[in-house]
């Protein structure tokens, strides 16, 4: 799942579109869940996994439309929690169905990366500039909330 969504824009370096990335993650969770065997143990786990895995992107979209700094931080915090919860359910599914362990491991890694991204977003400094939030992270990362595209320096 680590084929992150890259958008190249010449001089500014690669951009990582988190809205697309979280949508693809949700789709991957759905595909993974559809391939799991249904039984009394895996059924509830699959349900929880689908809820948390698809909720990451849904809450990210809501954060993108936030009307205040407080609402933005709250929704990003929810994205972080849902990504962490998805890691948990993937672990439980891998234990309940050992044949799914490798697929769960790949999704778990992406959930971990998303969790780390969302854990850092609320800690950045924020300014409102003509209805667009400008966020500046260390190492020259810049995020614009209107589309939440992350710009990264070429050194990464």
C-alpha positions as CSV (number, residue, x, y, z in Angstrom):
1,X,0.0,0.0,0.0
2,X,3.0,2.3,0.2
3,X,2.5,3.5,-3.3
4,X,1.7,7.0,-2.0
5,X,-0.1,9.3,-4.3
6,X,2.5,11.6,-5.9
7,X,1.7,14.6,-7.9
8,X,4.7,16.3,-9.6
9,X,4.6,20.0,-10.1
10,X,8.0,20.8,-11.5
11,X,9.9,23.1,-9.2
12,X,8.1,22.6,-5.9
13,X,9.0,18.9,-5.6
14,X,6.6,16.0,-5.2
15,X,3.2,16.6,-3.5
16,X,1.4,14.0,-1.5
17,X,-2.4,14.3,-1.8
18,X,-3.7,13.0,1.6
19,X,-7.3,13.1,0.5
20,X,-6.5,10.7,-2.4
21,X,-4.2,8.7,-0.1
22,X,-6.8,8.2,2.6
23,X,-9.4,7.3,0.0
24,X,-7.2,4.7,-1.5
25,X,-6.5,3.4,1.9
26,X,-10.2,3.0,2.6
27,X,-10.6,1.2,-0.7
28,X,-7.8,-1.1,0.1
29,X,-9.4,-1.9,3.5
30,X,-12.6,-2.7,1.7
31,X,-10.9,-5.0,-0.8
32,X,-9.0,-6.7,2.0
33,X,-12.2,-7.2,4.1
34,X,-14.1,-8.7,1.2
35,X,-11.5,-11.4,0.8
36,X,-11.7,-12.5,4.5
37,X,-13.6,-15.6,5.5
38,X,-16.8,-14.8,7.4
39,X,-17.3,-16.7,10.7
40,X,-18.4,-15.8,14.2
41,X,-14.9,-14.6,15.1
42,X,-13.9,-12.7,12.0
43,X,-17.4,-11.1,11.3
44,X,-17.3,-8.5,14.1
45,X,-13.6,-7.8,13.5
46,X,-14.2,-7.2,9.8
47,X,-17.1,-4.8,10.6
48,X,-14.9,-2.8,13.0
49,X,-12.0,-2.8,10.5
50,X,-14.2,-1.5,7.7
51,X,-15.7,1.2,10.0
52,X,-12.3,2.5,11.2
53,X,-10.4,2.1,8.0
54,X,-12.9,4.0,5.9
55,X,-13.5,6.6,8.6
56,X,-9.9,7.9,8.3
57,X,-10.6,9.4,4.9
58,X,-14.1,10.6,5.7
59,X,-12.8,12.6,8.7
60,X,-10.0,13.9,6.7
61,X,-12.5,15.3,4.2
62,X,-14.3,17.0,7.1
63,X,-11.1,18.5,8.4
64,X,-10.5,19.9,4.9
65,X,-13.8,21.7,5.2
66,X,-13.3,22.9,8.7
67,X,-14.5,26.4,9.5
68,X,-12.3,27.0,12.5
69,X,-8.9,26.0,13.8
70,X,-10.6,24.1,16.7
71,X,-12.7,22.1,14.3
72,X,-9.7,21.3,12.1
73,X,-7.7,20.1,15.1
74,X,-10.6,18.0,16.3
75,X,-11.2,16.3,12.9
76,X,-7.4,15.6,12.4
77,X,-7.4,14.2,15.9
78,X,-10.2,11.9,14.9
79,X,-8.3,10.8,11.8
80,X,-5.3,10.0,14.0
81,X,-7.5,7.9,16.4
82,X,-9.2,6.0,13.5
83,X,-5.8,5.2,11.9
84,X,-4.6,3.8,15.3
85,X,-7.8,1.9,15.7
86,X,-7.4,0.4,12.2
87,X,-4.0,-0.8,13.2
88,X,-5.5,-2.6,16.1
89,X,-8.3,-4.3,14.1
90,X,-5.8,-5.4,11.5
91,X,-3.7,-7.1,14.2
92,X,-6.8,-8.9,15.5
93,X,-7.8,-10.0,12.0
94,X,-4.3,-11.3,11.3
95,X,-4.5,-13.3,14.5
96,X,-8.0,-14.6,13.8
97,X,-7.2,-15.6,10.2
98,X,-3.5,-16.4,9.8
99,X,-3.9,-16.6,6.0
100,X,-4.6,-12.9,5.9
101,X,-1.5,-11.9,7.9
102,X,0.6,-10.6,5.0
103,X,-2.2,-8.5,3.6
104,X,-3.0,-7.1,7.1
105,X,0.7,-6.3,7.5
106,X,0.8,-4.1,4.3
107,X,-2.4,-2.3,5.4
108,X,-1.0,-1.9,9.0
109,X,2.1,-0.2,7.6
110,X,0.0,2.3,5.7
111,X,-2.2,2.9,8.8
112,X,0.9,3.5,10.8
113,X,2.2,6.1,8.3
114,X,-1.2,7.9,8.2
115,X,-1.3,7.9,12.0
116,X,2.2,9.5,12.1
117,X,1.1,12.1,9.6
118,X,-2.0,13.0,11.5
119,X,-0.2,13.0,14.8
120,X,2.0,15.8,13.5
121,X,-0.6,18.0,11.8
122,X,-2.2,19.7,14.9
123,X,1.3,20.6,16.2
124,X,2.2,22.8,13.3
125,X,1.8,26.6,13.3
126,X,-1.3,27.8,11.5
127,X,-2.2,31.1,9.7
128,X,-5.3,32.0,7.8
129,X,-4.4,33.6,4.4
130,X,-7.4,34.5,2.2
131,X,-9.5,31.6,3.3
132,X,-6.7,29.1,2.9
133,X,-4.9,27.7,5.9
134,X,-1.1,27.6,5.5
135,X,0.7,25.1,7.7
136,X,4.4,24.9,8.0
137,X,6.1,21.8,9.3
138,X,9.8,21.2,10.0
139,X,12.0,20.2,7.1
140,X,10.2,22.5,4.6
141,X,6.9,20.6,4.6
142,X,4.0,22.9,3.6
143,X,0.3,21.9,3.7
144,X,-2.5,23.9,2.3
145,X,-5.8,23.0,3.9
146,X,-7.9,23.8,0.8
147,X,-6.7,20.6,-0.8
148,X,-4.3,19.3,1.9
149,X,-1.5,18.7,-0.5
150,X,1.8,18.2,1.2
151,X,4.8,19.6,-0.5
152,X,8.1,18.0,0.4
153,X,11.7,19.0,-0.2
154,X,13.7,16.9,-2.7
155,X,15.9,15.6,0.1
156,X,13.2,13.3,1.4
